[in-house]
Amino acid sequence: MTESPQGATPPMIRRQQTVQEIARGLVDIMPADWQNVIYLTRQVGGFTYEDLVAVSTDGTVREFVPPEPVRASATELKDLGEKPGAGTWLEARISVEVSGRFRIEYEYDEVALPNGLAPLAYAQEMRRYPRTQEQTPGWMRAHLEQARTFDLGPVHADFATVLIRAFQEEGLQIEYLPPTSVRLLLPGHGPFAPGDMVETFERAVVATTDRWPRIAAGMARLTAENARGQGLMAVPDDAAMAALRRAFAGHGTRIAFHGTDTLLVPLPSGRNATTDITGFRAAMEGHLPEHIAYHADVLAREMNEQIARAVAEGRA
């Protein structure tokens, strides 16, 4: 057994914790009359199928959409189940009773996949969770052989077109570098090293084309959030930010933001004074524009006065 780094949670304990997190996440969305809930997740390469049903006290069976935290924990659970050279499970079934008891079952043998997807999905599975020859069953070897005959170039190129459009909608430009990499293009920044989006492309390969825009939008949105968090691109103003920008402009000051919660006010020295506006934004949420404008002006006036005093005293 491989020892865990000092201070890290041992994999076996983390697996137990993750199963408990999934169970709690399922219980949290159950109606008052639930009796038993069953969650099935089938994960092979970039393909994922989920089913979530609950049985009520009167015997009624209802379907639910798995909440995002449960889906994320299920993906982590698959990673935690990997055995070096032997891969990991392909399907997990978790059942939880109202009494608090829960049970989990894993499937390691071949699972059913939509027609035509099995070779590609199992090839992706092998890339993500490598297996030795001895640990690769015959049915999987047959799928891997068939996958080698597929030309994914045209599919990758078609999805790249959708991906480029999604990035454009987030205000970003990317360059597609076959087979599965892209380079981020930001005026005034970079050049950036290519980023391999192999798992995003794999999800697209085993998905129907009508799901491509959603897959692409998710990756574009995540990239844009990271770029804004690093100050590489402007954050779209919300009502509070826009009011602050107008208020400071009224006092002759052109401000900027780092992310959504840090206000940057230029100083005569060329540096910036910074202040956290998390509380201001939270306090203004849901208020009328006139109310937000008034308090934005108060903040702008007070901060400009503080800066003026600091400059006069030689502290800024």
N, C-alpha and C positions, 0 to 999 in steps of 0.2 A: 504493500500500500504506500502511495506517495504521501509524504507528510505535508501538511498545509503550512504556509508561511506563518511565522509567529504573529499571533493576533488575529489571523484570519479564521473564519468559521469553517470547520471541517466540512467537506462536500456532503457527507452523509447527514450531518445536522442541518446544513443549508437546504438539502432536499426535503427533509421533514418540515422545515419552516415554510418552504415554498408551497408544499401541498396544503399546509394549514392556511396560508394566505389565500390560496385559491378557494378553499372551503369557506372561509369567512367572506370572501368577495361574492360567492354564490348566494350565501345566506342573506347578505345585505340587500339583495334585490328581490327577495322572495316576498309574496303576499302573506297576509296574516294567517291564512288557512293552509299553508303549504305543509306537506308531510314528508316528502322525499324529493330530492333534486339530483339529476344525473347530467354530468357535463362530459362530452366526448370531444377530444381534439385529435385530429389526424394530421400529422406533419411529416411530409416527405419532400426534402429539398425545399424549393420555394413554394410548394403547394401546401395549402392549409384548408382543412374542412373542419367545421365546428358544429356541434349540436347541443342544445341546452333545453332540457324539458323538466317540468316539475309536476308532481302529483299532489292534488289537494286532498283534504280529509274526506271529501265526498267522492273521490275517485276521478275527478276531472283532471285531464292531462293538458298542460299549457306549455307553449313554446316561448322562449325568451332569447334575446340577443345577448351574448356574453359581454360583460362590461370590459372595457379596455384594460384595467389593471389585471383582470383574470387572464386575459389573452397574453399579456406581457409576462405574467408569472408562468404560464404554461410553456412559453418559449424558453424561459430560463430553466424550467424543469427539464426540458429536453436536453439543453446544454449540460446540465448537471448530471444527467443520466449517461453521458458518454463514457465508454470504457476504451482506453487507448488501444487502437487496432481492431476494435470490435464494434464500433459504431454506437448507436443509441436506439431507444425505442422509436417506433413509427406511429403508434397510437396509444393514447392514455384515456382511461375511463374513470372518472371520479364520481362517487355517489355520496351524498350527505343526507342524513336523517335529521328530523326535527329534534331528536334527542341529543344531537351533537356528535353522534357516531359517524365516521366516514371511512370509506374504503377506496383504494386506488388499484387499478389493474393496468398492466402494460402489455402491449402487443409488439413483439419483435419480428414476427414472421410477415410475409407479404400481405399488404392491405390493398383493398380495392381502390382504384383511382379512375377518373374519367377516361373514356376511350382515347387511346393515342398518347396519353400523358405519361404513362408509366416509365418508358425508357428515359425520357428527359428528367423526370422527377427523381428517379433513383440514381441517375448520374450526378445530379446536383447533391443528392444526399451523400453520395460517396465523396464528393469534393469537400463537403462541410464536415463530415464525420468519417474520416478514412477507415477502411478495414483492410486487414491483411488478407492474402489469398485464402488462408485457412478459415478465416472468419466471414468469408463472402459466400453465401449459399448459391446453389446453382441457379435458382430463379432470378437472383439479382445479377449474376454474371451474364445471363441471357439478356436482361434489360440493358446492361452496360454495353454489350456488343452491339445491340440495335441502336443505341444512342450515338455510337460512333459514326453511323451512316447519315446522321442528320446534318444539314447545312443550316446553321443558325444565323449566318451573316445577314440575310435579308430581313429576318425577324428582328434582330438587334437594330438594324438600320431604321426600320419602321418605328420601333419603340423610341429610338433616339429622337426622331422627329417630334413625337408626342412629348418627350422629356424636355426638349429645347423650348417648346411652346409653353410648357408649365413653368419653366424658369423665367421666361419672358414675362409671364403674368405676375410674377413676384418681383419684377424689376431687375432680374439678373440675366446675364448672358453667359452661355456655356459653349464650349467647342467639343464636339463628339470625337473621341479617339477610339476607333474600333479595337477590340470587339466590345468591351464593356466599360471603358473609361471616359471621363469628361474632364475638361479643364475649365475652371471658373475664370471668367474675364471681368475684371472690375477696373474701370478707369481710375488711374492714380494709384493703383495697388498691384502687387504682384511683380513678376509673373508667378503664378501658382503652379505647383507640381500637379500633374494629373492625378485624379482620384478614381480608384477603381470602384465602380458601383455594381460589381458582379452580382451581389445578392438582389439588388433592385431589378436588374435585367433578368435574373433567374425567375423572380416572381412574375415578371411580365410574360416570359416564355411559356409558363404553365398556366397562365390566366387567359380568359377570353379577352378579345381586343376592346370590348366595351368597358373593361375594368382598367385598361391602361391609363386613361386620364387620372383616375383616382390614385393609382400607384405613383404616377409621375408627380402629381400635385403634392402628395405627402412628402416626397423627397425634396421637392423644390421649396416647400414651406419650411422644412427643417433646416435646409441650407441657408435660407434667408434669415431665419431666426438666429442662427449661429453667426452669420455675417453682421447682423445688426448688434448682437451682443458684444462682438469684438470691435465695434465702431467702424466696420468696413463699408457700411451703407446706412443711409438715413432710416430712422424708424418712422413709419407713418404716424402723424400726429393724431392723438385722440382729443376729445373735447378739452381736457385739462391742459394738455401740452400746447394746443393751438391757442388757448386763452393766455397762457403764460408767454408765448411767443409774441402775441399782440400787445400784452401789457408791458413787457420789457421794451418793445419797439417804441411804444408811446413815451418811454423815458429815455429814448435815444440809445438803447442797448440792443445789440444783435446777439441773441443767445443761441445755444446749440444743446443737443441732448446726447448722452451716451447711453444707449439702450432706452428703456422707457422710464427709468426711475432716477436717473442722474442728470441734473441740470448743470450746464457749463456756462459761466458768465465770464467774458473776457476782462482781463485786468490790463492796466496801462503798461505793465512790464512785459506783456505778451503771453503771460501764462493765463490759466483759467481758474476761477474760483468754482468749486463744486459743492453742490448740496443735494441731499437725497429728498426727492419729492414723492416718495411712496405714500406717506401719510396724506399729503395734499391731494394726490390723485384719488386715494380711497375716500377722502372726505367729500370730494366733489362729485363722486359717482351718483348719478340719478338726479342731480340738481338741474335747474333751468340755466340756460346760457348766461342770463344776466347775473345770476348768483355766482357762477363760476368766474365770470369776467371781473366782478367786484373783488373777490378774494385773490384772484390772480394779480390784480393791480396792487392790492395791499402787500402781497409777497414781493412783487417787483420793486415797489417803493422802499420797503424795509431793507431788502437786500442791497439795493443801490446805495442807500444811506450807510449801511455797514461797510460797504466797499469804499465809499468816499472817506469815511473816518479812518479806515485802515491805511489808505493811501496818504492821507494827511499826516498820519503818525509814523509813516515810513514802514508799515508792516505789510504792504502789498505793492 
